[in-house]
Each structure stands twice: as structure tokens, then as C-alpha cells.
Amino acid sequence: MNPWRRLQIAFGLLAAILTLGTIGYVLLGFSWLDALYQTVTTVTTVGFREVNAFDAKAKIFTMGLILSGVGTVLYGFSALVETLVEGHFGRMFERRRMNTQIDKLTDHVVVCGWGRVGRAFVTTAMRMGQSVIVIDQDEHRLADCPAPWIVGDATDEAVLRAARLDRAKALVAAIDTDPENLYVTLTGRMLRPDLFIVARARLASSESKLSLAGADRVVNPQAIGGERMAAFVLQPHVTDFLDVVMHDAGVEFLLQEVKVPDSSPIHGRSLGDARIREVTGAMVLALRSDDGRFTTNPTPDTRIESGHILIAVGTQEQLDCLVATIG
């Protein structure tokens, strides 16, 4: 049993013993203060003296109180020592602090699985300023997790709810096995039909199943690794450039996607009329419409609508200016 739970039970039993003992002595003719005093001295085995003379009933009641009370005190003392010795108090307060932090999060990403894929995702997401909550069944493995975490089975609805899935931006199923990722995807889709879900697939045959289960995107790390290795061999400079732009925090130019809101002042205007390059300095490389189609290297006549996604390159200042301009 969780030591903190044991400590709660011990204090609950002790409070019950003190209450019952006090009531018992009151029924035997003691005043409330004398009854409480007699109960405390009896349970703690201090044994100063009897407040009143004991008749047979009082003696029988006191013997029962001693047997039950001393056992309860010893149980509570052992639970307290275990909690202090094993450092459970520190972990308890850390857990409470983390739970408070989790309860305040919104628009975060829930990551299921603290393995190699989960670690890589969290590192990149946090570097980009995205808040994350990690779920894993192994508490020891989560010791080096920089984000708030929950120990539990990610396929369990209660665990996903504890990670505030109702307020999450996305769900990432990055557990080591495809069946578990499938269950996580199904559970997440059931709880949040509108949630964006990315699932990891170890086997190519699992990709279609994960998509049918509700994953918006399915990622096969092995396949992507092979493709990147081929790209390094065949187009090393292009691959290096994309790596630097996407992953190097110290690089001058960055790639970023920006969604055009309904209230945007450039809604309904052409790319040339909006003068994005002239105003912000950022270059729009592609535009994605609501139906998912990409328009690469859009011309100045390309019309911009609300809901479009602009993929632009520029410095951080230029991209910030682009976000402000689009509204």
C-alpha cells in the first residue's frame, strides 16, 4: 500500500479510537475533558492515574481501549517512520506540486510513453515552448522527466482525464508496443472526438489500424529513419539545411506555420496585396487550404482565406511580426 495512504488510515483510526474512547468514558460518568484526558493517557500508555475510581465496567472498557489503541498508535508510528525514512514526504509534496501544476495547464500535449520517442518529442516540444504532460507506468523511468508526469496506464480513461485531456491541444501515443498505442488512440478519440492525435507505429501493418482507430497522423520511426539516411546520402546539403532550420535553436532563420484566424485583416486579400514580405520580412514558402492541399511557392495573386496555414521562413523577429500582422 502507498505509505501516504497508510499514514492517512493510521491517523483516521487514531482519531476514531480517541473519539470512541472519549464518548465511552462520558457514558461511564466522566466529564468531557476528563474523558478525553483519560482516553489519551490510556491509548498512549502514559498511565498517570485514573481520573475517577474505576468500577468493573470502566475497567473492562479501559482494557479494550488499551488493546485497540496501542495497536493503532504503533501502526501509525511505523507508517510515519516508513514515510520519513523512505523520503515519501518529499515525493508526496512534489506530487502535490505537480498535480497543482497539471490542473493549471491548458492547450498542452499529453505524451503517453517515456521511451526514446517520447523523450525526443518532449525535448523538442519544450524547447519550442510547448507545455507537456507525460504518462508512463514506470515511476523510476520518469525520474529524469523535465515535464509534469503521471504514473499510470495511458489506456485507462481515468489516467487520461487526470492529465486534463479535456483541455489538451493534442495526444501523442508513443508507447513501445502498437497494441497499447492502438488502445490509447481509441480511448483518446472516445474522450475527445475533436482532439488531434499522433500515434507511433513499430510495424507498417499497424499504420492503417491506428488511422482507423482515430489517429490523425501515424509515425513509423524506423521508416522515417531510413528515409532520412537516404536523404543524407542523396541530398546531404538540403537535409542539413532543413535540420538546422527545424531543430537548431541558435540558427538565425526558422520555419514556422501560422494559421490565419477569422478576424485576420488579410482575410480575403491576395498574398501580394497583403505585402507580407515587405511588411514582416518573412517569406511564405507554402500555403495549406482547409481541404489539406498545399500550394508551394505561392504567387502574389494567391488568395488568403481564414483557416489557411501559412508556412514561412524568417528570423524569430520576422516571424513574430508575421503572427502580429495576420492577427
C-alpha positions as CSV (number, residue, x, y, z in Angstrom):
1,M,0.0,0.0,0.0
2,N,1.1,3.6,-0.7
3,P,2.8,4.8,2.6
4,W,0.9,8.1,2.4
5,R,-2.3,6.1,2.3
6,R,-1.1,4.0,5.2
7,L,-0.4,7.2,7.2
8,Q,-3.9,8.5,6.4
9,I,-5.5,5.3,7.6
10,A,-3.4,5.3,10.8
11,F,-4.4,8.9,11.7
12,G,-8.0,8.1,10.8
13,L,-8.0,5.1,13.1
14,L,-6.4,7.0,15.9
15,A,-9.0,9.8,15.6
16,A,-11.7,7.2,15.7
17,I,-10.2,5.5,18.8
18,L,-9.9,8.8,20.6
19,T,-13.5,9.7,19.7
20,L,-14.9,6.4,20.8
21,G,-12.8,6.4,24.0
22,T,-14.0,9.8,24.9
23,I,-17.6,9.0,24.3
24,G,-17.2,5.7,26.2
25,Y,-15.9,7.4,29.3
26,V,-18.5,10.1,29.1
27,L,-21.2,7.4,29.2
28,L,-19.4,5.9,32.2
29,G,-19.9,9.2,34.1
30,F,-16.8,11.2,33.2
31,S,-16.9,14.9,32.2
32,W,-15.9,15.6,28.5
33,L,-12.4,17.0,29.5
34,D,-11.8,14.1,31.9
35,A,-13.0,11.6,29.4
36,L,-10.6,12.9,26.7
37,Y,-7.7,13.1,29.2
38,Q,-8.3,9.5,30.3
39,T,-8.5,8.3,26.7
40,V,-5.2,10.0,25.7
41,T,-3.3,8.7,28.7
42,T,-4.7,5.2,28.2
43,V,-4.0,5.0,24.5
44,T,-0.5,6.4,24.8
45,T,0.2,4.1,27.8
46,V,1.4,7.1,29.9
47,G,-0.7,5.8,32.8
48,F,-0.5,8.8,35.2
49,R,-3.6,7.9,37.2
50,E,-7.3,7.3,36.8
51,V,-9.3,10.5,36.9
52,N,-12.2,8.7,38.6
53,A,-12.4,5.5,40.5
54,F,-13.0,2.6,38.1
55,D,-15.8,0.2,38.5
56,A,-15.9,-3.1,36.7
57,K,-17.5,-1.6,33.5
58,A,-14.8,1.1,33.4
59,K,-12.0,-1.5,33.8
60,I,-13.4,-3.7,31.0
61,F,-13.8,-0.7,28.7
62,T,-10.2,0.5,29.5
63,M,-8.7,-2.9,28.8
64,G,-10.4,-2.9,25.4
65,L,-9.3,0.7,24.7
66,I,-5.7,-0.2,25.6
67,L,-5.6,-3.3,23.2
68,S,-7.1,-1.4,20.3
69,G,-5.5,2.0,21.0
70,V,-1.9,0.8,21.5
71,G,-2.1,-1.3,18.3
72,T,-3.3,1.8,16.4
73,V,-0.6,4.0,17.8
74,L,2.1,1.5,16.8
75,Y,0.7,1.2,13.3
76,G,0.7,4.9,12.9
77,F,4.2,5.3,14.3
78,S,5.5,2.6,11.9
79,A,3.8,4.3,8.9
80,L,5.3,7.6,9.9
81,V,8.8,6.2,10.2
82,E,8.5,4.4,6.9
83,T,7.3,7.6,5.2
84,L,10.1,9.7,6.7
85,V,12.9,7.1,6.1
86,E,12.0,6.4,2.5
87,G,11.5,10.0,1.7
88,H,7.8,9.7,0.8
89,F,7.0,13.1,2.4
90,G,9.3,14.8,-0.2
91,R,7.8,12.8,-3.0
92,M,4.3,13.5,-1.7
93,F,4.8,17.3,-1.7
94,E,6.4,17.1,-5.1
95,R,3.5,15.1,-6.4
96,R,1.0,17.6,-4.9
97,R,3.0,20.5,-6.5
98,M,3.0,18.6,-9.8
99,N,-0.8,18.0,-9.6
100,T,-1.4,21.6,-9.0
101,Q,0.8,22.5,-12.0
102,I,-1.2,19.9,-14.1
103,D,-4.5,21.4,-13.0
104,K,-3.5,24.8,-14.3
105,L,-2.3,23.6,-17.7
106,T,-4.4,24.2,-20.8
107,D,-3.6,23.8,-24.5
108,H,-0.9,21.3,-23.6
109,V,0.2,18.0,-25.2
110,V,-0.4,14.7,-23.4
111,V,2.5,12.3,-24.2
112,C,1.9,8.6,-23.5
113,G,5.2,6.7,-23.0
114,W,8.6,7.9,-21.7
115,G,10.8,5.9,-24.0
116,R,13.1,7.1,-26.7
117,V,10.4,8.5,-28.9
118,G,8.6,10.2,-26.0
119,R,11.8,11.7,-24.7
120,A,12.7,13.1,-28.2
121,F,9.2,14.6,-28.6
122,V,9.2,16.2,-25.1
123,T,12.7,17.7,-25.6
124,T,11.8,19.3,-28.9
125,A,8.3,20.4,-27.8
126,M,9.6,22.1,-24.6
127,R,12.4,23.8,-26.5
128,M,9.7,25.3,-28.7
129,G,7.7,26.5,-25.7
130,Q,5.0,23.8,-25.7
131,S,3.7,22.6,-22.4
132,V,3.6,18.8,-22.0
133,I,2.3,16.2,-19.6
134,V,3.9,12.7,-19.7
135,I,2.2,9.4,-18.7
136,D,4.2,6.3,-18.1
137,Q,3.7,3.2,-15.9
138,D,7.3,3.2,-14.6
139,E,7.9,5.8,-11.9
140,H,11.6,5.2,-11.8
141,R,11.9,5.8,-15.5
142,L,10.2,9.2,-15.1
143,A,12.8,10.4,-12.6
144,D,14.6,12.4,-15.3
145,C,11.4,13.7,-17.0
146,P,11.6,17.6,-17.2
147,A,7.8,17.9,-17.7
148,P,4.9,17.2,-15.3
149,W,4.2,13.5,-15.2
150,I,1.6,10.9,-14.1
151,V,2.3,7.3,-13.2
152,G,-0.4,5.1,-14.7
153,D,-1.8,3.2,-17.6
154,A,-2.4,5.6,-20.5
155,T,-5.1,3.2,-21.9
156,D,-7.1,4.0,-18.7
157,E,-9.8,6.7,-19.2
158,A,-9.2,7.9,-15.6
159,V,-5.5,8.4,-16.2
160,L,-6.1,10.4,-19.4
161,R,-8.6,12.5,-17.6
162,A,-6.1,13.2,-14.8
163,A,-3.8,14.5,-17.5
164,R,-6.5,17.1,-18.3
165,L,-7.2,15.6,-21.7
166,D,-10.3,17.8,-21.8
167,R,-8.1,20.9,-22.1
168,A,-5.3,19.4,-24.2
169,K,-4.1,20.5,-27.6
170,A,-3.0,17.1,-28.7
171,L,-2.4,13.5,-27.7
172,V,0.8,11.6,-28.6
173,A,0.8,7.8,-28.3
174,A,4.4,6.9,-28.1
175,I,4.4,3.6,-26.1
176,D,6.7,0.8,-27.2
177,T,4.0,-1.5,-28.4
178,D,1.5,-1.0,-31.2
179,P,-1.5,-2.6,-29.4
180,E,-1.1,-0.2,-26.5
181,N,-0.8,2.8,-28.8
182,L,-4.0,1.5,-30.5
183,Y,-5.9,1.4,-27.2
184,V,-4.6,4.9,-26.3
185,T,-5.7,6.2,-29.6
186,L,-9.2,4.6,-29.2
187,T,-9.6,5.9,-25.7
188,G,-8.4,9.4,-26.6
189,R,-10.7,9.6,-29.6
190,M,-13.6,8.4,-27.5
191,L,-13.0,11.1,-24.8
192,R,-12.2,13.9,-27.2
193,P,-13.6,13.4,-30.7
194,D,-12.1,16.8,-31.8
195,L,-8.6,16.1,-30.4
196,F,-5.5,15.9,-32.7
197,I,-3.8,12.5,-32.1
198,V,-0.4,11.4,-33.3
199,A,0.4,7.7,-32.9
200,R,3.7,5.8,-33.1
201,A,3.7,2.5,-35.2
202,R,6.5,0.0,-34.9
203,L,5.1,-2.2,-37.8
204,A,4.0,-1.0,-41.2
205,S,0.9,-3.2,-40.9
206,S,-0.2,-1.2,-37.8
207,E,-0.3,2.1,-39.5
208,S,-3.7,1.6,-41.2
209,K,-5.2,0.2,-37.9
210,L,-4.0,3.2,-35.9
211,S,-5.6,5.5,-38.6
212,L,-8.9,3.6,-38.4
213,A,-8.7,3.9,-34.6
214,G,-8.7,7.7,-34.9
215,A,-5.1,8.8,-35.2
216,D,-4.8,12.0,-37.3
217,R,-1.1,11.2,-38.0
218,V,0.8,7.9,-37.8
219,V,4.6,7.9,-37.5
220,N,6.8,5.0,-38.1
221,P,10.2,5.9,-36.6
222,Q,12.0,3.1,-38.4
223,A,10.7,4.1,-41.8
224,I,11.4,7.8,-41.1
225,G,14.9,6.9,-40.0
226,G,15.6,5.0,-43.2
227,E,14.3,7.9,-45.3
228,R,16.5,10.4,-43.5
229,M,19.5,8.2,-44.0
230,A,18.8,8.0,-47.7
231,A,18.3,11.8,-47.8
232,F,21.7,12.3,-46.1
233,V,23.3,10.2,-48.8
234,L,21.5,11.6,-51.8
235,Q,20.9,15.3,-50.8
236,P,23.1,16.0,-47.8
237,H,23.1,19.8,-48.1
238,V,19.3,20.0,-48.4
239,T,18.9,17.7,-45.4
240,D,21.4,19.6,-43.3
241,F,19.7,22.9,-44.1
242,L,16.3,21.5,-43.1
243,D,17.8,20.1,-39.9
244,V,19.3,23.4,-39.0
245,V,16.2,25.4,-39.7
246,M,13.8,23.0,-37.9
247,H,15.9,21.9,-34.9
248,D,18.8,24.3,-34.2
249,A,17.6,26.8,-31.6
250,G,20.6,29.1,-32.3
251,V,20.1,29.4,-36.0
252,E,19.1,32.8,-37.5
253,F,16.3,31.6,-39.8
254,L,13.4,29.4,-38.7
255,L,10.5,27.7,-40.2
256,Q,7.1,28.3,-38.7
257,E,3.4,27.6,-39.5
258,V,0.8,30.3,-38.8
259,K,-2.9,29.9,-39.0
260,V,-5.0,32.7,-40.5
261,P,-7.8,33.5,-37.9
262,D,-11.3,34.5,-38.9
263,S,-10.7,38.1,-37.7
264,S,-7.5,38.5,-39.7
265,P,-7.1,41.8,-41.6
266,I,-5.6,39.9,-44.5
267,H,-8.6,37.5,-44.9
268,G,-9.8,37.6,-48.5
269,R,-6.8,39.5,-49.8
270,S,-4.1,38.2,-52.1
271,L,-0.6,37.5,-51.0
272,G,0.7,40.4,-53.0
273,D,-1.9,42.8,-51.7
274,A,-1.2,41.8,-48.1
275,R,2.5,42.7,-48.7
276,I,3.6,40.1,-46.1
277,R,7.2,40.0,-47.3
278,E,7.5,43.8,-47.4
279,V,5.9,44.4,-44.0
280,T,7.3,41.5,-42.0
281,G,10.4,40.4,-43.9
282,A,9.3,36.7,-43.6
283,M,8.9,34.6,-46.8
284,V,5.9,32.5,-47.3
285,L,7.1,29.2,-48.8
286,A,3.7,27.3,-48.9
287,L,0.1,27.7,-48.1
288,R,-2.3,24.9,-47.0
289,S,-6.0,25.3,-47.5
290,D,-8.8,23.8,-45.4
291,D,-9.1,20.7,-47.6
292,G,-5.4,19.8,-46.8
293,R,-3.9,20.7,-50.2
294,F,-0.6,22.6,-50.3
295,T,0.2,25.5,-52.6
296,T,4.0,25.6,-52.8
297,N,5.8,28.8,-53.7
298,P,2.5,30.7,-53.9
299,T,2.3,33.6,-56.4
300,P,1.3,37.2,-55.4
301,D,-2.2,36.5,-56.8
302,T,-2.8,33.6,-54.3
303,R,-5.9,34.5,-52.2
304,I,-5.6,34.1,-48.4
305,E,-8.7,32.9,-46.5
306,S,-9.3,32.4,-42.8
307,G,-8.3,28.9,-41.8
308,H,-5.4,28.8,-44.2
309,I,-2.0,27.7,-42.8
310,L,1.0,29.8,-43.9
311,I,4.4,28.1,-43.8
312,A,7.0,30.8,-43.6
313,V,10.8,31.2,-43.1
314,G,12.5,34.1,-41.4
315,T,14.2,35.2,-38.2
316,Q,12.3,35.0,-34.9
317,E,11.6,38.7,-35.0
318,Q,10.2,38.5,-38.6
319,L,8.0,35.5,-37.7
320,D,6.7,37.3,-34.6
321,C,5.9,40.2,-36.8
322,L,4.1,37.9,-39.3
323,V,2.0,36.5,-36.4
324,A,1.1,40.0,-35.3
325,T,0.3,41.1,-38.9
326,I,-2.0,38.2,-39.5
327,G,-3.8,38.9,-36.3
